[in-house]
Amino acid sequence: MTEKVILAGFGGQGMMLLGRLLAQAAMANSLYVTYFPSYGTEVRGGTAVYHLVISSEEIFSPLIEEADTLIVMNQPSYQKYKEMIKPDGLMLLNSSMVKCDLFPDVKIYKIPATEIASKLGNVLVSNIVMLGAYLTIKKLFTAENILDQLSISLSGRKKDLLAINKQALEKGMQAIHSFTA
């Protein structure tokens, strides 16, 4: 099993946290992981992309030329990375901020992540909404695996954010259960 994922959005949309959570969950499950975070020169507001490879076998490069999964949070990132999805791949799009083309050979899920996160009271958890959707579709890890990693990442001063992140994860999972293409 090998899963190649590209996570892309504006700086500040949590792509680095999302990638790190998946990488840590993979390592906790004794899988091989490589990742390559990249920030736009603009920092906050610029493009942030995270190449993540998870495998049951040794991995030789963190770079991805053709992704199994593309998780995109905004239109500029969609425009930049949409051609990197492989045929029969999976695209998870934040439909609150992305309008997409037709890809007849790609499975596309449009998740209104920003809208869902806003209703929860904090748009900054839209990345975790997308993570919940991804977990439900791919089933690589359980929600408990991710919540364990979240509790580690959100310890100390950030521990109050764990409850809303848990809600965001659940809402993302529910969004897929109620999905109609």
Summary of the structure (lengths in Angstrom):
residues: 181
radius of gyration: 15.0
end to end distance: 26.9
largest distance: 46.0
contacts: 613
relative contact order: 0.17
helix: 45%
strand: 26%
